[in-house]
Amino acid sequence: MPALSAAAAAVLPAPGPPARPQQFNAAYDSVRSWTRTNGDPNNDEKLAMYSLGKQAKVGDCNTDRPGMFDFAGKAKWDAWDAIKGKSKDDAMTEYIAELARQKTVYGEAPASG
């Protein structure tokens, strides 16, 4: 399993597989409401998040490659297929770490409430 950055480790309450799915699900769900304060991730960063999320939730790519005019679909499929063989646990760990890295780079607005 890859080592976590300090930012990613701060997101995880304790090491070990039992907490990983809950932490991944919380991170995965938080992306939709993430308000960036310093620009937006580029397409490669978005594809990394997409592919790691799919690998963590579904496992290896199990669909046919989209048609020639579905450019976005093909890019997503290619990114997911490129990490075929990565375990779900490793994908969860890398997703959490990548989200923490992106939040460091692109900022995060304080929660309103």
Beta strands, then each sheet from edge to edge (+ up, - down):
end
